[in-house]
Structures are given as C-alpha cells and as structure tokens.
Amino acid sequence: MSPKHALQWIFAISLVGVAFSGSLTYRELFAGSVAACPSPGAPGTLLGYPACVYGLLMYIVIALISGLALVRDRRRVAAAS
C-alpha cells in the first residue's frame, strides 16, 4: 500500500468517525434536556464531558492532519509536472 493510499484510507475512516462521534455528541449534549446530561464527575464522563466529545475532537484532528497531508501531496505532484 502506498503512503498516499494509506492517507486516503485514514482520511475516509476519520470522516466516518467524525460523523459517528458527532451524532453521539449531539445526542448527548443538545438533543435531550439539559438535565439528561450527566453531571461533572459522574460515571461515564471525563472532566465533565461525555467521552464522545473527546472522540469527536480526536477524529477532527486526524481528519485535519491527513487532509492537509493529501493536499500537500497533491500540490507537490502538480508542481513536479
């Protein structure tokens, strides 16, 4: 597998992760009433937020890094030709 192909797979998987964890985050934080969210320090939270929030942030970071690497590779290939 070439590095470019690996980056494409990483980017695609991270977009699926953003969609999934984004939907979970929306459901946890915004879809229900405010009282439905667990209080800070409750089981299932990290620093007062549900774990899906941190998953969303990590998937966004991975998507940004892999997307920027793909754009940089595309520019490098275009400049070489």
N, C-alpha and C positions, 0 to 999 in steps of 0.2 A: 504494500500500500504506500503510495507516495505521500509526502507531507501535505501537499495541497488537498488530496483526497481525505486524509485524516482530519484536517482542519474543517473541511466541509461537513464531515460527519459530526464533529464536535459542535459546530455551529448549529446544525439541524437538531441535534439532541438537546442542546441548551435552549433552543426556541420552544421545543416541546416542554421542557422543564419550566420555562418562564410561564407558558400558558397554564400548565397544571398547577404550579405553586401560586400563580397569580389568582386563579379561580378559588383555590383554598383560602388564600389570604383575604380575598374579597368576601367570601362567605363568613370567615371568622371575624373580620373587623367591621364590615359595613352592611351585610345583608340582614343580620338579625338585630335585635335591640341591643343597646349598649350594655345592658345588664347580662346579656348572654356571653359576653367575653369574659374569660377567666380573669380574676384579679391578679395583680402582680404578686409573684411568688407562689401562685397556685400550681399544682401539678400540671405538667404539660406546657409550661411557659419557660422562656429564657429571658431574664431581665425584664419581665412583664409583658413580653410579646409572645404570641404563638410561634412555634418552631417554623411554620410555613413562611413566616415573614423573612426569616434568615435564609431559608431555602430560595425564596424569590430573589433576594439580594445576591446570593452566590451565583444563581443561574444568570442573572443580568450581567454580572461581572464576567462570567465565562463567555457569554454571547458577545459582549463588547470586545473582549480581547481576541477571540477567534475571528470576529467580523473585521476588526481592524487589521489583523494579520492577513486575511484574504484580500482586503482592499489594497494593502501594501504590496502583496504578491502580484496582484493584477496590474498595479502601476509599474512595478519593476519589469514585468513581462512586456508591457506596452512600450516602455522606454528602451528596452533592448532591441525591439524590432523596428 
